[in-house]
Amino acid sequence: MSVYPISTPCRSVNWPYPMEPIYQVLPAQGVSVSGYKRSDLTLADRLFMAAVVNMPPEERPWGAITWMAKVFNTSRATVYAIGERGRMGMQALPNGQPVLIAKTEANRGYSIVEVTSNRIQRTVLSMLFPGNMSGRDVGVCLETALDVSRSNAAVSQLLHEAGRRAGEILANVDHSPLGPVVLARDELFTGRHPNLLLVEPRSLVITGLYATRDRDAETWACALLLTQDRDVQVVGLAEDGCIPYAASCRAAGLNAAIQRDIWHPMHDIARVVGDIKREAGKLQKSADKLEKQLTTPRWSDTVFAQWVGLIEQSEALLQQAESLCFWQDCLRDALEVVDLRSGEIRDRATNQWLLDETMTALQQFNHPRIQELSNKLLSQAPDWLTFLDGLAQPLADWQARTAQHFADPQWAAFFQSHVAGLWRLEHAVHHNGHRHSSQALAETRLWVAEFVADDPVAHALAQDLLYLLERVVRTSSAAEAINSVLRPFMNNRRESTDQTSRQLFLNLFWLWFNMHPFDRGPRAGKSPYQLAGIDLGTDDWLTLLGYPPD
């Protein structure tokens, strides 16, 4: 039996070596080799690939492995594996003359990975989180990288099974290390169906993520009850102005302090200011057109009166916009924790007075958009200063400790204002982008460092005050930030067609996010569970699901 047909090799077209002419005379249908997954590769094909792979490096043309992988419709790893098997087989020949071992990538210290079922499952789940691949993309990647194929149904079945396991794990997580927490909540829609999210803002631990059919008060009440069943001690909620929120607390029997998000009112005011300025700009354009008629002999008193009226309306709108910007700054000042100018920690009475004055001024505007805005803000205003109530007692305890360390009360107040001012300047420069405060931040940081350099007690007091101020929750930004991470994963999820499959998918995201380490920022290198002190026995979420490394 001959492997190669009797033929005269033609002259090489691309390679100045006998490699391509030999490939051209390989039989289309030759001797098949049993026991291999690629049954279409004949014995002649495998011998040809083994011969090329085991050529000396100085004789084998550059790009030969890639070329063979292309013409035989396989991967480079498969070509190297066939070459390795061929080399081992030829070494066992009776003549005892081993062939020259080519220094290929297969024997340069790289280990050959065995493609097991467990490795495939770990790969599929890793492609999902954080890879965000769909079922079809997963199949293509598996076939390209590992020469294995999985259908969309098999991938969906794996995700559903892993989602069920993740739900069982999440139900048994002990959240007691979190202690009393203020949770931020928000919802993210998948089509017309909401996903309800509850998150602890400091560590970003997701404490609840539920797929629901609606977001009314009863549904949110069930989400709150389920979250409390997970040993989460809820003492407060940070939320936006969604109408069902207040009723959901009453339905759940939850006596928690409500902190309305302070970012949304600022955004609403800025949007109204922009709309009013655009309205004034349209009136000004109309006035400019009439002004051109006033320079011609055809002008009349009627045109002049219209022009004057448009100018007055435009100027009045601009004046109202400027006044609204002023009261927006006053509202922002009323919602501060620490005064940026003096470093004074605000008290409830001072901020409440400034807030009341601002609300009274907003009600004096006669523009319909501003009146509608003021009514909306007035309904939310009672829950804007809740953060000061939660800060009052811890701050009083800290001040009592500070008074014991500093004999002079003026020194204690001076120390408090500088440490609090340092915290406020840090947020102004690094969070709000106020670069003009960089010099003040450097000076304050230097003063505090020198003050506590030789005083361990003062250093500990400064750290405790910074910790207290950092734990103040005024917005629901944490929930919205996680929603921004979840949103790309929820787009085009074909396996999440109903509420059950959507919940299984959310379970996987829930577990992965809580266990994945952050790449950058102040939390870099640690996962939300690690930041919160929650230990599940392993840091690998795939091992926890039952898919450990091989």
C-alpha positions as CSV (number, residue, x, y, z in Angstrom):
1,M,0.0,0.0,0.0
2,S,1.4,3.3,-1.0
3,V,0.7,6.5,0.8
4,Y,1.7,8.9,-2.0
5,P,0.6,8.4,-5.6
6,I,3.2,8.1,-8.3
7,S,3.5,11.5,-9.7
8,T,6.1,14.1,-10.7
9,P,6.0,17.0,-8.3
10,C,5.5,20.3,-10.0
11,R,7.7,23.2,-9.4
12,S,7.1,25.2,-6.1
13,V,4.9,28.2,-6.5
14,N,5.3,30.0,-3.1
15,W,7.9,28.1,-1.1
16,P,11.5,27.6,-2.3
17,Y,11.3,24.2,-0.6
18,P,9.8,20.8,-1.6
19,M,7.0,21.3,1.0
20,E,4.3,22.7,-1.3
21,P,5.0,20.4,-4.3
22,I,4.6,17.4,-1.9
23,Y,1.3,18.9,-0.6
24,Q,0.0,19.2,-4.1
25,V,0.4,15.5,-4.8
26,L,-1.3,14.3,-1.6
27,P,-4.3,12.1,-2.5
28,A,-7.7,13.6,-2.0
29,Q,-8.9,10.4,-0.4
30,G,-6.3,8.3,1.3
31,V,-5.9,5.9,4.2
32,S,-8.0,7.1,7.2
33,V,-6.7,6.9,10.7
34,S,-9.1,5.7,13.4
35,G,-9.2,6.9,17.0
36,Y,-8.8,10.6,16.2
37,K,-11.4,13.3,16.2
38,R,-10.3,14.7,12.8
39,S,-11.2,11.7,10.7
40,D,-10.9,13.8,7.6
41,L,-7.1,14.0,8.0
42,T,-5.7,11.0,6.2
43,L,-2.5,9.2,7.0
44,A,-0.7,11.0,4.2
45,D,-1.9,14.4,5.7
46,R,-0.7,13.5,9.1
47,L,2.7,12.2,7.9
48,F,3.1,15.3,5.8
49,M,2.4,17.6,8.8
50,A,4.7,15.6,11.1
51,A,7.5,15.8,8.5
52,V,7.2,19.6,8.2
53,V,6.9,20.2,12.0
54,N,10.0,18.1,12.7
55,M,12.2,19.8,10.1
56,P,15.2,21.6,11.6
57,P,14.4,25.2,12.4
58,E,16.9,26.5,9.9
59,E,15.4,24.6,7.1
60,R,11.7,25.0,7.8
61,P,10.3,28.1,6.1
62,W,8.9,30.9,8.2
63,G,5.1,30.7,8.4
64,A,4.9,27.0,7.5
65,I,2.9,26.0,10.5
66,T,0.3,28.8,9.9
67,W,0.1,27.8,6.3
68,M,-0.6,24.2,7.1
69,A,-3.2,25.1,9.7
70,K,-5.0,27.1,7.0
71,V,-4.9,24.6,4.2
72,F,-5.9,21.7,6.5
73,N,-8.6,23.8,8.3
74,T,-7.3,23.2,11.8
75,S,-5.4,25.1,14.5
76,R,-1.7,25.6,15.0
77,A,-1.9,23.6,18.3
78,T,-3.3,20.6,16.4
79,V,-0.5,20.8,13.8
80,Y,2.1,20.8,16.6
81,A,0.3,17.9,18.4
82,I,0.3,15.8,15.2
83,G,4.0,16.6,14.7
84,E,4.8,15.5,18.2
85,R,2.9,12.2,17.8
86,G,4.7,11.6,14.5
87,R,8.1,12.3,16.1
88,M,7.4,9.9,19.0
89,G,6.2,7.2,16.5
90,M,9.3,7.6,14.3
91,Q,11.6,7.3,17.3
92,A,10.1,3.8,18.0
93,L,11.2,2.5,14.6
94,P,13.2,-0.8,14.6
95,N,16.3,0.8,13.1
96,G,16.7,2.8,16.3
97,Q,17.7,6.0,14.4
98,P,15.7,8.9,15.9
99,V,14.9,11.8,13.7
100,L,16.2,15.2,14.4
101,I,14.0,16.9,17.0
102,A,12.8,20.2,15.7
103,K,12.9,23.1,18.2
104,T,9.3,24.0,17.8
105,E,7.1,25.9,20.1
106,A,5.7,22.5,21.4
107,N,9.0,21.6,23.1
108,R,10.2,25.0,24.2
109,G,8.9,24.7,27.7
110,Y,5.2,25.1,26.9
111,S,3.0,22.5,28.5
112,I,0.4,20.7,26.5
113,V,-3.0,21.4,28.1
114,E,-5.5,18.6,28.2
115,V,-9.0,19.7,27.1
116,T,-11.2,18.2,29.7
117,S,-15.0,18.7,30.2
118,N,-14.3,20.7,33.3
119,R,-11.8,23.0,31.5
120,I,-14.4,23.7,28.8
121,Q,-17.0,24.6,31.4
122,R,-14.6,27.0,33.1
123,T,-13.8,28.5,29.7
124,V,-17.4,29.0,28.8
125,L,-18.2,30.7,32.1
126,S,-15.1,32.9,31.8
127,M,-16.2,33.9,28.4
128,L,-19.5,35.0,29.9
129,F,-18.0,36.9,32.9
130,P,-16.1,39.0,32.3
131,G,-16.0,38.2,28.5
132,N,-19.6,39.0,27.8
133,M,-19.9,36.6,24.9
134,S,-23.1,35.3,23.4
135,G,-23.7,31.6,22.8
136,R,-22.6,31.7,19.2
137,D,-19.4,33.6,20.0
138,V,-18.6,31.0,22.7
139,G,-19.0,28.2,20.2
140,V,-16.7,29.9,17.7
141,C,-14.0,30.6,20.3
142,L,-14.1,27.0,21.6
143,E,-13.7,25.6,18.1
144,T,-10.9,27.9,17.2
145,A,-8.9,27.6,20.4
146,L,-9.6,24.1,21.6
147,D,-10.9,22.3,18.5
148,V,-14.1,21.4,20.4
149,S,-17.6,22.6,19.6
150,R,-20.6,23.3,21.8
151,S,-24.1,24.2,20.6
152,N,-26.1,27.2,21.8
153,A,-28.4,24.8,23.7
154,A,-25.4,23.2,25.5
155,V,-24.0,26.6,26.5
156,S,-27.5,27.7,27.7
157,Q,-27.9,24.5,29.7
158,L,-24.5,25.1,31.4
159,L,-25.4,28.7,32.2
160,H,-28.7,27.6,33.7
161,E,-27.1,24.9,35.8
162,A,-24.4,27.3,37.0
163,G,-27.1,30.0,37.7
164,R,-29.0,27.5,40.0
165,R,-25.8,26.7,41.9
166,A,-25.0,30.4,42.2
167,G,-28.4,31.0,43.7
168,E,-27.9,28.3,46.3
169,I,-24.5,29.8,47.2
170,L,-25.9,33.3,47.5
171,A,-28.7,32.2,49.7
172,N,-26.2,30.9,52.3
173,V,-23.8,33.9,52.3
174,D,-23.4,35.4,55.8
175,H,-23.7,39.2,55.4
176,S,-23.3,39.9,59.1
177,P,-19.7,41.3,58.6
178,L,-21.4,44.2,56.8
179,G,-23.1,45.3,60.1
180,P,-25.8,48.0,59.9
181,V,-25.8,49.4,56.4
182,V,-27.4,52.0,54.2
183,L,-28.2,50.3,50.9
184,A,-28.5,52.1,47.6
185,R,-31.2,50.8,45.3
186,D,-32.2,51.2,41.7
187,E,-33.7,49.3,38.8
188,L,-32.4,48.3,35.4
189,F,-34.8,47.3,32.6
190,T,-34.3,44.4,30.3
191,G,-36.8,45.3,27.6
192,R,-39.9,46.1,29.6
193,H,-39.0,43.9,32.5
194,P,-37.1,45.5,35.5
195,N,-34.3,44.0,37.5
196,L,-34.2,45.3,41.1
197,L,-30.8,46.0,42.6
198,L,-29.7,46.6,46.2
199,V,-26.0,47.3,46.9
200,E,-23.8,48.4,49.9
201,P,-22.1,51.6,48.7
202,R,-18.8,51.3,50.6
203,S,-17.7,47.8,49.5
204,L,-20.0,47.6,46.5
205,V,-21.3,44.2,47.7
206,I,-24.5,43.4,45.9
207,T,-27.0,42.3,48.6
208,G,-30.0,41.8,46.2
209,L,-30.5,41.4,42.5
210,Y,-33.9,40.2,41.4
211,A,-35.6,39.6,38.1
212,T,-39.2,40.8,38.3
213,R,-42.2,41.5,36.1
214,D,-42.8,45.0,37.5
215,R,-41.4,47.5,39.9
216,D,-44.4,48.5,42.0
217,A,-44.4,48.9,45.8
218,E,-45.4,45.3,46.5
219,T,-42.6,43.9,44.3
220,W,-40.0,46.2,45.9
221,A,-41.3,45.2,49.3
222,C,-40.7,41.5,48.5
223,A,-37.1,42.4,47.4
224,L,-36.5,44.2,50.7
225,L,-37.8,41.2,52.7
226,L,-35.7,38.8,50.7
227,T,-32.6,41.0,51.3
228,Q,-33.3,41.0,55.0
229,D,-33.6,37.3,55.0
230,R,-30.0,37.2,53.9
231,D,-28.9,38.6,57.3
232,V,-28.5,42.1,55.9
233,Q,-29.2,44.7,58.6
234,V,-30.8,47.6,56.7
235,V,-30.9,50.9,58.6
236,G,-31.3,53.2,55.6
237,L,-31.9,53.4,51.9
238,A,-30.4,55.7,49.4
239,E,-32.7,56.1,46.4
240,D,-33.9,58.5,43.7
241,G,-37.4,60.0,43.4
242,C,-39.1,56.8,42.2
243,I,-42.7,57.0,43.5
244,P,-43.2,53.3,44.7
245,Y,-40.1,53.5,47.0
246,A,-41.8,55.0,50.0
247,A,-44.8,52.7,49.8
248,S,-42.5,49.7,49.5
249,C,-40.9,50.4,52.9
250,R,-44.3,50.6,54.5
251,A,-45.4,47.4,52.8
252,A,-42.3,45.6,54.0
253,G,-42.6,46.9,57.5
254,L,-39.1,48.3,57.2
255,N,-38.3,51.2,59.5
256,A,-35.3,52.6,57.6
257,A,-34.1,56.1,57.2
258,I,-34.6,57.3,53.6
259,Q,-31.9,59.4,51.9
260,R,-33.0,60.9,48.7
261,D,-30.4,61.1,46.0
262,I,-28.9,64.6,45.8
263,W,-27.5,64.3,42.3
264,H,-30.8,64.0,40.5
265,P,-32.2,67.4,41.7
266,M,-29.0,69.1,40.6
267,H,-29.3,67.4,37.2
268,D,-33.0,68.4,36.9
269,I,-32.2,72.1,37.7
270,A,-29.4,72.1,35.1
271,R,-31.7,70.6,32.5
272,V,-34.4,73.3,33.2
273,V,-31.7,76.0,33.0
274,G,-30.6,74.7,29.6
275,D,-34.2,74.6,28.3
276,I,-34.9,78.1,29.4
277,K,-31.7,79.4,27.8
278,R,-32.6,77.6,24.5
279,E,-36.1,79.2,24.7
280,A,-34.5,82.6,25.1
281,G,-32.2,81.9,22.2
282,K,-35.1,81.2,19.9
283,L,-36.8,84.4,20.9
284,Q,-33.5,86.3,20.3
285,K,-33.3,84.8,16.7
286,S,-36.8,85.9,16.0
287,A,-35.9,89.4,17.3
288,D,-32.8,89.5,15.0
289,K,-35.0,88.8,12.0
290,L,-37.3,91.6,12.9
291,E,-34.4,93.9,13.5
292,K,-33.3,93.5,9.9
293,Q,-36.7,94.9,8.9
294,L,-36.3,97.9,11.1
295,T,-33.3,99.0,9.0
296,T,-35.4,99.3,5.9
297,P,-37.9,101.9,4.9
298,R,-40.7,99.4,5.2
299,W,-40.5,99.2,9.0
300,S,-43.6,100.1,11.1
301,D,-44.6,100.6,14.7
302,T,-46.1,97.2,14.8
303,V,-42.8,95.5,13.8
304,F,-41.0,97.7,16.3
305,A,-43.4,96.7,19.1
306,Q,-43.0,93.0,18.2
307,W,-39.2,93.4,18.3
308,V,-39.3,95.1,21.7
309,G,-41.6,92.4,23.1
310,L,-39.3,89.6,21.9
311,I,-36.2,91.3,23.3
312,E,-37.9,91.8,26.7
313,Q,-39.1,88.2,26.8
314,S,-35.6,86.9,25.9
315,E,-33.9,89.0,28.6
316,A,-36.5,88.0,31.2
317,L,-35.9,84.3,30.5
318,L,-32.1,84.8,30.7
319,Q,-32.5,86.6,34.0
320,Q,-34.7,83.8,35.4
321,A,-32.0,81.3,34.2
322,E,-29.3,83.2,36.0
323,S,-31.4,83.4,39.1
324,L,-32.1,79.7,38.9
325,C,-28.3,79.0,38.6
326,F,-27.8,81.0,41.8
327,W,-30.3,79.1,43.8
328,Q,-28.9,75.9,42.4
329,D,-25.6,76.8,44.0
330,C,-27.4,77.6,47.2
331,L,-29.1,74.1,47.1
332,R,-25.8,72.5,46.5
333,D,-24.3,74.3,49.5
334,A,-27.3,73.2,51.6
335,L,-26.5,69.6,50.9
336,E,-22.9,69.7,51.8
337,V,-21.3,67.5,54.6
338,V,-18.3,69.7,55.1
339,D,-18.0,73.4,54.3
340,L,-15.3,73.8,51.5
341,R,-14.2,77.2,52.7
342,S,-13.9,76.7,56.5
343,G,-13.8,72.9,56.9
344,E,-16.7,73.1,59.3
345,I,-18.8,69.9,59.5
346,R,-22.4,71.0,58.9
347,D,-25.2,70.6,61.4
348,R,-28.8,69.9,60.6
349,A,-30.1,73.3,61.7
350,T,-27.8,75.3,59.4
351,N,-28.4,73.2,56.3
352,Q,-32.1,73.0,57.0
353,W,-32.3,76.8,57.1
354,L,-30.5,77.2,53.8
355,L,-32.6,74.5,52.2
356,D,-35.8,76.2,53.4
357,E,-34.7,79.5,52.0
358,T,-33.8,77.9,48.7
359,M,-37.2,76.1,48.4
360,T,-39.1,79.3,49.2
361,A,-37.1,81.2,46.5
362,L,-37.8,78.6,43.9
363,Q,-41.5,78.9,44.4
364,Q,-41.4,82.6,43.5
365,F,-40.6,82.0,39.9
366,N,-43.5,82.4,37.4
367,H,-42.1,80.2,34.6
368,P,-44.2,77.0,34.3
369,R,-41.1,74.8,34.0
370,I,-39.5,76.2,37.1
371,Q,-42.8,75.9,39.0
372,E,-43.1,72.3,38.0
373,L,-39.5,71.7,39.1
374,S,-40.0,73.5,42.4
375,N,-43.1,71.3,43.3
376,K,-41.1,68.2,42.5
377,L,-38.1,69.3,44.6
378,L,-40.4,70.4,47.5
379,S,-41.8,66.9,47.7
380,Q,-38.3,65.3,47.9
381,A,-36.7,68.0,50.2
382,P,-37.6,66.4,53.6
383,D,-35.4,63.4,52.8
384,W,-32.3,65.2,51.5
385,L,-30.6,65.8,54.9
386,T,-31.1,62.3,56.4
387,F,-27.3,61.8,56.1
388,L,-26.7,64.5,58.8
389,D,-29.0,62.6,61.2
390,G,-26.9,59.4,60.7
391,L,-23.7,61.3,61.2
392,A,-24.7,63.2,64.3
393,Q,-24.2,60.4,67.0
394,P,-20.9,59.0,65.6
395,L,-19.5,62.5,65.3
396,A,-20.5,63.3,68.8
397,D,-18.7,60.2,70.1
398,W,-15.6,61.2,68.1
399,Q,-15.7,64.8,69.4
400,A,-15.9,63.4,73.0
401,R,-12.7,61.3,72.4
402,T,-11.0,64.4,70.8
403,A,-11.9,66.6,73.8
404,Q,-10.2,64.0,76.1
405,H,-7.0,64.2,74.1
406,F,-6.8,68.0,73.6
407,A,-7.1,70.0,76.7
408,D,-7.8,73.2,74.8
409,P,-11.3,73.1,73.1
410,Q,-10.0,75.6,70.5
411,W,-7.2,73.1,69.5
412,A,-9.8,70.3,69.2
413,A,-12.0,72.5,66.9
414,F,-9.0,73.6,64.9
415,F,-7.9,69.9,64.5
416,Q,-11.4,68.9,63.4
417,S,-11.8,71.6,60.8
418,H,-8.5,70.8,59.2
419,V,-9.0,67.1,59.0
420,A,-12.6,67.5,57.7
421,G,-11.3,70.2,55.3
422,L,-8.7,67.7,54.0
423,W,-11.5,65.2,53.3
424,R,-13.6,67.8,51.5
425,L,-10.6,69.1,49.4
426,E,-9.8,65.5,48.4
427,H,-13.3,65.1,47.1
428,A,-13.2,68.5,45.4
429,V,-10.0,67.7,43.5
430,H,-10.2,64.0,42.8
431,H,-14.0,63.5,42.5
432,N,-15.3,66.8,41.3
433,G,-12.4,67.8,39.2
434,H,-11.8,71.2,40.9
435,R,-8.1,71.5,40.0
436,H,-8.0,75.1,41.3
437,S,-8.2,73.6,44.8
438,S,-5.0,71.5,44.4
439,Q,-2.8,74.1,46.2
440,A,-5.1,74.3,49.1
441,L,-5.3,70.5,49.3
442,A,-1.5,70.2,49.3
443,E,-1.2,72.7,52.1
444,T,-3.9,71.1,54.2
445,R,-2.4,67.6,53.7
446,L,1.0,68.9,54.8
447,W,-0.4,70.5,57.9
448,V,-2.3,67.5,59.0
449,A,0.7,65.2,58.4
450,E,3.0,67.4,60.5
451,F,0.4,67.7,63.2
452,V,-0.1,64.0,63.7
453,A,3.5,63.0,63.0
454,D,4.6,62.6,66.6
455,D,1.1,62.0,68.1
456,P,-0.3,58.4,67.6
457,V,-3.5,59.3,69.3
458,A,-4.1,62.3,67.0
459,H,-3.2,60.2,64.0
460,A,-5.8,57.6,65.0
461,L,-8.4,60.3,65.6
462,A,-7.7,61.8,62.2
463,Q,-8.2,58.4,60.5
464,D,-11.4,57.8,62.4
465,L,-12.9,61.1,61.3
466,L,-11.9,60.5,57.7
467,Y,-13.6,57.1,58.0
468,L,-16.8,58.6,59.4
469,L,-17.0,61.2,56.7
470,E,-16.3,58.6,54.0
471,R,-19.1,56.4,55.1
472,V,-21.7,59.2,54.7
473,V,-24.1,58.1,51.9
474,R,-25.9,60.9,50.1
475,T,-26.6,59.4,46.7
476,S,-27.6,56.1,45.0
477,S,-24.6,56.3,42.7
478,A,-23.3,52.9,43.8
479,A,-26.4,51.2,42.4
480,E,-26.3,53.2,39.2
481,A,-22.6,52.4,38.7
482,I,-23.3,48.6,39.0
483,N,-26.2,49.0,36.7
484,S,-23.8,50.5,34.1
485,V,-21.7,47.3,34.4
486,L,-24.7,45.0,34.2
487,R,-26.4,46.7,31.3
488,P,-23.9,45.4,28.5
489,F,-24.3,41.9,29.9
490,M,-28.1,42.0,29.7
491,N,-28.1,43.2,26.1
492,N,-28.9,40.5,23.5
493,R,-29.1,37.7,26.1
494,R,-31.0,35.1,24.0
495,E,-30.9,32.6,26.8
496,S,-32.7,35.0,29.2
497,T,-36.0,34.9,27.5
498,D,-38.2,34.5,30.6
499,Q,-38.1,35.6,34.2
500,T,-36.6,32.3,35.5
501,S,-33.7,32.2,33.0
502,R,-33.2,36.0,33.6
503,Q,-32.9,35.3,37.3
504,L,-30.4,32.5,36.8
505,F,-28.3,34.8,34.7
506,L,-28.5,37.5,37.3
507,N,-27.4,35.0,39.9
508,L,-24.2,34.4,38.0
509,F,-23.5,38.1,37.6
510,W,-24.3,38.6,41.3
511,L,-21.8,36.0,42.4
512,W,-19.1,37.0,39.9
513,F,-19.3,40.7,40.7
514,N,-19.0,40.1,44.4
515,M,-16.0,37.9,44.0
516,H,-14.1,39.5,41.2
517,P,-11.1,41.8,42.3
518,F,-11.2,45.4,41.1
519,D,-8.5,46.3,38.6
520,R,-7.9,49.9,39.6
521,G,-8.9,52.6,42.0
522,P,-8.8,52.7,45.8
523,R,-10.3,49.2,45.8
524,A,-7.8,47.7,43.4
525,G,-6.7,44.1,44.1
526,K,-9.7,43.2,46.3
527,S,-13.2,42.0,45.6
528,P,-16.4,43.4,47.2
529,Y,-16.6,40.4,49.5
530,Q,-13.0,40.8,50.6
531,L,-13.6,44.5,51.3
532,A,-16.6,43.6,53.4
533,G,-14.8,40.8,55.3
534,I,-17.0,38.1,53.9
535,D,-15.1,34.8,53.5
536,L,-16.5,32.0,51.3
537,G,-13.5,29.7,51.5
538,T,-12.1,30.6,48.1
539,D,-11.5,33.6,45.9
540,D,-12.3,31.7,42.7
541,W,-16.0,32.0,41.9
542,L,-15.8,29.1,39.4
543,T,-14.4,26.8,42.0
544,L,-17.2,27.8,44.3
545,L,-19.7,26.8,41.6
546,G,-18.1,23.4,41.3
547,Y,-15.7,23.9,38.4
548,P,-12.2,23.9,40.0
549,P,-9.0,24.2,37.9
550,D,-7.7,20.9,36.4
